[in-house]
Amino acid sequence: MKTTVYIVLSSQDRWWIDVDGRTHGPFQTRDEAIEGVIALVTVFDVSERPEVYAPDKEGHQRRYWPVS
């Protein structure tokens, strides 16, 4: 099964979701972007295994979904 990686990132004081080189957003906060991408992958029937990554409060990338 293919894994699709969703990366939450900050640029120009906004938050964005990057998937396969395409950006989605903007979102006002990091948490809104994380919630937005999790809502997308849970609502839509995706055939790939989704993984959501975002920086934590210290700026280190970590996986937010699925929670291990």
Secondary structure, 3 states (H helix, E strand, C coil): CCEEEEEEEEECCEEEEEECCEEEEEECCHHHHHHHHHHHHHHCCCCCEEEEEEECCCCCEEEEECCC
